[in-house]
Amino acid sequence: PSSTDIVAAVASEQTRARIVLFLLAAGMVMALVGIWSSIRQHQLLALMGSGVQAAPGEADANDARQAGIAVIQVAVLLATVVMWCLWQYRAYANLKLVGTRDTEYTPGWSVGYWFIPIMNLFRPYQITAELHRRSELVNQRDPLGGLSRPTIVGVWWLFWIVAGFFSRMSASMSRGSTTVDDFIRATDYQIVDDVLGIVTATLAFIIVRNIDRFQRPFTSAIGAHV
């Protein structure tokens, strides 16, 4: 690859990384809003459960607020997923432009494994860990025994799996709720889900920022081999 190709590739990665970071931050803000709204819903449900009649229109206003927040959260999540895939593809492809130019997978599969059942429980973690480590080394060497796994990637992945479980539980409980107590439990699960989402997004934010920072020197490592 020419120096122009590498400069353009790094610039593309940086642009996509900035968008991902913005969307992750937006997701964290919406999760905080969701927690606030769910606490208000919990308080309303608790009053109703104790026999206190809600003020006229209060329940409808609560439902509308919760639904509106949920729509925005889903929209931000979908945008984040799309941009994460675009960013990861570019960042992983950049590894083939510098150093040893070796990678364990192809750029396409670095994204594709997110959508394959069972494989998506562990392969994206392995790929992200490889991307983080090779970017840090400017892909200049492949230590005997394989690349080490960055701790932050492992912690992020653990929270990602746990958050996914709570998200599914919260959605299932909301759909199956028929009593006030059921709705209270579903609301509590939603609060936990949002808290886990904030932690997961924060760790993802750090990982993306790290990889973006690691790849900036790629433009000065043109043609380097080990």
Salt bridges, closest charged atoms under 4 A:
GLU104 OE2 - ARG134 NH2 3.96
GLU130 OE2 - ARG134 NE 2.80
GLU136 OE1 - ARG133 NH1 3.08
ASP142 OD2 - ARG134 NH2 3.50
ASP182 OD1 - ARG185 NH2 2.62
ASP188 OD1 - HIS42 ND1 2.80
ASP212 OD2 - ARG216 NH2 3.06
